[in-house]
């Protein structure tokens, strides 16, 4: 193929997978209302949890994770060698989904799915960092950012540095998406998991 076609196809494939707003679909289908009117208005699992529907939140988490993994696996099958492009596309799709006005999620679960599909070892490390930081602080944003940045650092020592640098770039994107959370963390008023939020 012409040099630009394969990367473009991989990004497009990833974008289509990543852009499905499962949080909004599940809350609407489950009778929990419009997720935009809940908490932060974000479409991720943490905000779905604020509806009080733990099952819907768990399903959102798993599906957001799965769409990242599916994007990478499909690229491996149809466009081998362009998995990282599909990974980036999945993240772009989740964060800026065309179907809901380019206002998507923060990418923590989708990045875990991407990481798991690229390397199951790194995926497990991501999960440990995420859950460990979450358990220690009970703050969702801290867990997500710890995993997003910590995993690429470990990746540099374990696997292909190309993957590590790609994950680092995506991790920085996740941290950037949490800039409001960082502000609240500095101010000391970032809500904890399970706490209500007006």
C-alpha positions in Angstrom: 0.0 0.0 0.0 1.0 3.6 -0.4 2.9 4.7 2.7 0.1 6.8 4.2 -2.8 4.4 3.5 -2.1 1.7 6.1 -1.5 4.1 9.0 -4.7 6.1 8.0 -6.7 2.9 7.8 -5.4 1.7 11.2 -6.2 5.1 12.8 -9.7 5.0 11.3 -10.3 1.5 12.4 -9.2 2.3 15.9 -11.3 5.5 15.9 -14.4 3.6 15.0 -13.9 1.1 17.8 -12.9 3.7 20.4 -15.7 6.2 19.5 -18.6 4.0 20.7 -19.9 5.9 23.9 -20.8 2.8 25.9 -21.4 4.8 29.1 -24.1 6.9 27.5 -25.6 4.0 25.7 -25.8 1.8 28.8 -27.2 4.5 31.1 -29.8 5.4 28.6 -30.8 1.7 27.9 -30.7 0.9 31.6 -33.1 3.7 32.4 -30.6 5.7 34.4 -31.1 8.9 32.3 -28.8 11.1 30.4 -25.2 10.7 31.6 -24.4 14.3 30.7 -26.7 15.4 33.5 -24.9 13.3 36.1 -21.8 14.4 38.1 -19.1 15.6 35.8 -21.0 14.8 32.7 -18.2 12.5 31.6 -19.0 9.3 29.7 -16.7 7.0 31.7 -17.3 4.3 34.3 -16.5 6.6 37.3 -19.3 8.9 36.3 -21.7 6.1 35.5 -21.1 4.9 39.1 -22.5 8.2 40.2 -25.9 7.1 38.9 -25.9 4.5 41.7 -25.9 1.7 39.1 -22.8 -0.4 39.9 -23.6 -3.0 37.3 -23.8 -0.4 34.5 -20.5 1.2 35.8 -18.8 -2.2 35.7 -20.2 -2.9 32.2 -19.0 0.5 31.0 -15.5 -0.2 32.4 -15.3 -3.6 30.7 -16.6 -2.3 27.3 -14.4 0.8 27.3 -11.5 -1.6 28.0 -12.6 -4.0 25.3 -12.9 -1.4 22.5 -9.2 -0.5 23.0 -8.2 -4.1 22.9 -10.4 -4.9 19.9 -8.9 -2.0 17.9 -5.4 -3.3 18.4 -6.4 -7.0 17.7 -8.2 -6.1 14.5 -5.2 -4.1 13.3 -2.9 -7.0 14.1 -5.2 -9.2 12.0 -5.9 -6.9 9.1 -3.0 -4.4 9.2 -0.1 -6.1 10.9 2.6 -3.8 12.0 0.2 -0.9 12.5 -1.2 -1.8 15.9 0.2 1.3 17.5 -1.6 3.5 15.0 -4.9 1.7 15.8 -4.2 2.1 19.5 -3.9 5.9 19.0 -7.0 5.9 16.9 -9.0 4.1 19.7 -7.8 6.7 22.2 -8.8 9.6 19.9 -12.1 8.0 19.3 -12.9 7.5 23.0 -11.8 11.1 23.9 -13.3 12.8 20.9 -16.2 10.7 19.6 -17.8 12.2 16.6 -21.3 10.8 17.5 -21.6 12.9 20.6 -20.1 16.2 19.6 -16.4 15.2 20.2 -17.0 15.3 24.0 -15.9 11.9 25.2 -14.1 10.3 28.2 -10.6 10.5 29.7 -9.3 7.3 28.2 -8.1 5.3 31.3 -10.0 2.1 30.6 -9.5 2.3 26.9 -5.7 2.8 27.4 -5.7 -0.3 29.6 -7.4 -2.3 26.8 -4.9 -1.0 24.3 -2.0 -1.9 26.6 -3.3 -5.4 27.4 -3.6 -6.1 23.6 -0.1 -4.9 22.9 1.4 -6.8 25.8 -0.5 -8.8 28.4 2.3 -8.4 30.9 2.1 -4.6 30.6 -1.7 -4.9 30.8 -1.4 -6.6 34.1 1.1 -4.0 35.4 -1.4 -1.3 34.3 -4.2 -3.0 36.3 -2.0 -3.4 39.4 -0.9 0.3 39.3 -4.5 1.5 38.6 -6.1 -0.6 41.3 -3.3 -0.1 43.8 -3.3 3.7 43.6 -7.2 3.6 43.6 -7.2 1.4 46.7 -4.6 3.6 48.5 -6.4 6.9 47.8 -10.0 6.1 46.8 -9.6 8.7 44.1 -10.3 7.5 40.6 -8.3 10.1 38.8 -5.2 9.3 40.9 -5.5 5.6 40.0 -5.9 6.3 36.3 -3.0 8.7 36.0 -0.7 6.5 38.0 -1.4 3.6 35.7 -1.2 5.8 32.5 2.3 7.1 33.4 3.7 4.3 35.5 3.1 1.6 32.9 5.3 3.2 30.1 8.1 3.7 32.6 8.0 -0.1 33.3 7.7 -0.8 29.6 11.0 0.9 28.8 12.7 -1.7 30.9 10.7 -4.7 29.7 9.8 -4.5 26.0 10.3 -2.7 22.7 10.9 1.0 23.4 8.7 1.9 20.5 5.7 0.5 22.4 6.9 2.2 25.6 7.2 5.6 23.9 3.8 5.2 22.2 2.2 4.3 25.6 3.9 7.3 27.2 2.4 9.6 24.6 -1.0 8.2 25.2 -0.5 8.3 28.9 0.4 12.0 28.7 -2.9 12.5 26.8 -4.7 10.8 29.7 -3.1 13.1 32.2 -3.9 16.2 30.1 -7.6 15.0 30.0 -7.4 15.0 33.8 -6.2 18.6 34.1 -9.4 19.7 35.9 -9.0 16.7 38.3 -5.4 17.8 39.0 -6.6 21.3 39.9 -9.1 19.8 42.3 -6.4 17.5 43.8 -4.2 20.5 44.4 -7.1 22.3 46.1 -8.0 19.2 48.1 -11.6 18.8 46.9 -11.3 16.0 44.4 -14.2 13.6 45.1 -13.5 10.0 46.2 -15.1 6.9 44.7 -18.5 6.4 46.3 -18.9 10.0 47.4 -21.8 12.0 45.9 -21.0 14.9 43.6 -23.3 17.8 42.9 
